[in-house]
Amino acid sequence: MKNLTIFYIIIICPLLPIYYLMNNVQSNIGVYVLLFYSLIFRPITDGLRLYQKKLIKPKDFVKLYNPYFYLKFFKDLYLK
């Protein structure tokens, strides 16, 4: 995931099925999937990107649940 375009595709594509679930199927399922996306999927994908760029160590993945930790790596994560 060193390529920024691939990273954006990976983090944006799951939002389309979540939107569909919330509007067309049962909104409960959509909410559960949205929670999974925001609490499990995104920290893991962001952590893998930072790890592959050699900015964090595997033990720092837990710190990704702290919003202030993201501020430290915002430019490296989303802009480079």
RAMOZI-V796614 format. One record per backbone hydrogen bond with DSSP energy under -0.5 kcal/mol. CO is the residue of the C=O (numbers start at 0). NH is the residue of the N-H. If there is no record, write none. Layout:
BEGIN
CO	NH
CO	NH
END
This chain:
BEGIN
2	6
3	7
4	8
5	9
6	10
7	11
8	12
9	13
11	14
11	15
12	15
12	16
13	17
14	18
15	19
16	20
17	21
18	22
19	23
19	24
20	24
25	29
26	30
27	31
28	32
29	33
30	34
31	35
32	36
33	37
34	38
35	39
35	40
36	41
39	43
40	44
41	45
42	46
43	47
44	48
45	49
46	50
47	51
48	52
49	54
49	55
50	53
56	59
57	60
58	61
59	62
60	63
61	64
62	65
64	66
65	68
65	69
66	70
67	71
68	72
69	72
69	73
70	73
72	76
73	77
73	78
74	78
74	79
END
